[in-house]
Amino acid sequence: MRAMTAARITPSAPLGLRERKKLKTRIAIREATYRLIEEQGYDATTVEQIAEAAEVSASTVFRYFPTKEDIVLTDEYDPLLEDELRARPAGEPIVESLRYVLRSAVGLGFRESPEEVRLRTRLMVEVPAVRSRMLESMSVTGRMLCRVIADRTGRDPGDLEVRVFAMGLIGALTEAMAYWAEQGHEDDLGELVNRTMDTLATGFGTGVSGA
């Protein structure tokens, strides 16, 4: 899931040579981008510099990533996220399935590349273009969640309730990531995800009175 993890995904089936080369190129471009941004800042980093550092052409960069923001945000995680959600027990409440899978995703990404995860969330907060592109691209994850939630609940993916819950979750996770970055990444990210899921499931609870 975008902005959640930069984890390297192990596909369920072996990739062919062409797919492996494409994945290697995507990772090389991303890693070069992260390195340059850390060294000189987001605005000062150009696609031409990224291409040189990744040892590819600028046109290759654009073939894999339409915008510089996409390099920062895009990962290969959504397909695995969907597989993991569908593998959860059929009788498990959807909120608990999401809680388990999201916490696992956060843990995997943070163990493998903590600095990348911190950088991505910091850029989401600090760079308006990154945040705007992230919100736009998260709709892809939202549609995936709609499909899974619909299948698990016997609803149609286009039902209002399904769409509200899926996109509400996307918005909630986005705010959790922003909060984490704004607090200097001092909180435990897994616990923030847990609190987010609690809030979605129960609201404020009985301890906070409404206006």
N, C-alpha and C positions, 0 to 999 in steps of 0.2 A: 504494500500500500504506500502510495506516495507520501513522502515526508515522514513516514514511520520508520523505514529501514532502508539501508543500502545493502542488504544481505545478498550474497551471491547465491543464486538459486540452483539447486541440484534437480534437474528435470526427472520426471518419473520414468521416462524412456531415454535411452542413449541418443545424443544428438548426432546427426550426420556431420561430415567434414565441413560442409558449407555453413551449417548452423553454428558449429563450434567456432569457425572463423568470424562469423558475424557477431557472436556473443563476445569473443575476445576483443574485437574492434570497439564494440560499444563500451566495454569495461575500460579499455585503454583511453578512450575519449573522456569518459567520466572521471577517471583517476587523474588525467592531465588537467582537467578543468578544476577539480578540487584543489590540486596542488597550486595551480596558478592563482586561484582566488585567495587561498591562504597566504600566498606570498605578496600579492599586490592589490588585492581587493576585487570585488565583483565588477564594478564599472570599468576598471582599468584593464580587465581581461577581455581580449577580443577572440573571435572565432578563429582568426588567422593564427594567433598565438597558440590556441588550443590545438589546432591542426598540426602545427609544427611540433609541439611537445608530444603529441600522440603519434607522430610520424605518419600522418595521413594528409590528404588534401582537404581544403576547406569544403569542397563540394561533397566529399565523403562525410564530413561532420554533418552537413545539412541533410544528407540523405538519411542519416540515422536519427537526427534530432532537428526538427524544423526551426527551433529557436534556442538561444543560449539558455533560457530558463528551463527548457525541456531537458537539457543535459543535466542540470542540477536535480531535477525532480523525478525523471523517469527511471523506473526500475523494472525488474522482471518478476515482481512479487505477486501481482494480482492473480495469475493462474494458480499459483500454489495456495494462496489464501482461499480461493474458491474450492480447491480440492480438499483442503483441510476442513473447511466448514461442512462440506458434504460428507466427510468421513466421521463427523461427530454422531453420537447415538441419536436415533430418530426421535426418541422420547424426551431428549434433553431440551429444556426451554431455549429458545433461540438466543435470548440475552446471554445465557450461560455459555452457549456454544461460541458466541462472538467474543465473550470475555476470555475464554480459554485460548482461542486462536490468536486474538490480538496480543495478549500478553506473551504468548509464545513467539509471535513475530517480533515484538519489541525486544525480547530477550535475545533472539537470534541475531538481529541486526546490530544490537549494541555490543554483543560479545565479539562479533566479527569485525566491525568497523565503527567504534564509538566516536572517533573524531569526525567521520563523515556524517554520522547521524546528527551530531551537534552542529556541524557547519550547515547542513541543510535546513535545520529548524531555525538557526540564527538568521540565515538569509531570508527565510520565509517571513520573519518578523521585520527585518531591516530593509529589505528591498521590495518596494511595491510591485514591481514587474514580476518578481518571483511569486509573491503571494497571489497576485491576480491570476497568473498562469496555473498555479497550483489549484486554486478554487475551480478553474475551468476544467482542468484535467481530472480532478477528483470525481467528476460526473461519470467517468468511465467506471471507477470503482463503485460508485453509487448504483449504476445499472446492474453490475454484477451482484451486488448485495440484494437488489430487488429480485433477481432471479432465484437466488438461494433462499431468501426469506419466503418467497411465494411457494417454492417447492416444499419447504419445511412446514408451511402453515396451510397448504391447500388453497391459497389465494392466487389471484392473477397478478403478475408482476406490475401491471398498470393500475392496480387498485390504489386509491388515495392513501389508505392506511399503510400499505406496503411502502409506497414512495415516501411518505412522510417519515416513517421510521428509518428507512435506509438513509435518506438524505439528512435526517436529524442526527443520525450516528456520524455521518461524514462531518457535519458541522461541529459536532461535539468533540470529535477527535482532533479536528483542526485547531479548535480553541485549546485543547489540552496540550498540543504541541507548542502553540504560541505561548501559553502560560509557562511551560517548562523552559523555553528559551528566554523569556522575559525574566525569569527567576535565576538566570545564570546557570541553568542546567544542574542546579543543586539538588532538586528533588529526585526521588526514585521514579523513573519513567513508568515502570510497570505498575507502581502503586497509583500513579496519576491515571493510567488507563483503567485501573480497577475503580477508582473514585468516579471516573466518567461513566462507566457502565452502571454503577450504583445510582448515579443521578438520573440516568435515562430510565432505569427500572423503577425507581421509587420517588423521583422528584427530590424536593428538599427534605422530605420526611416530616416529622411532627415538631422538629426543633426550631423551624423558621416559620413565622406567621406571615401570611400575605398582606399586601397593602390594602 
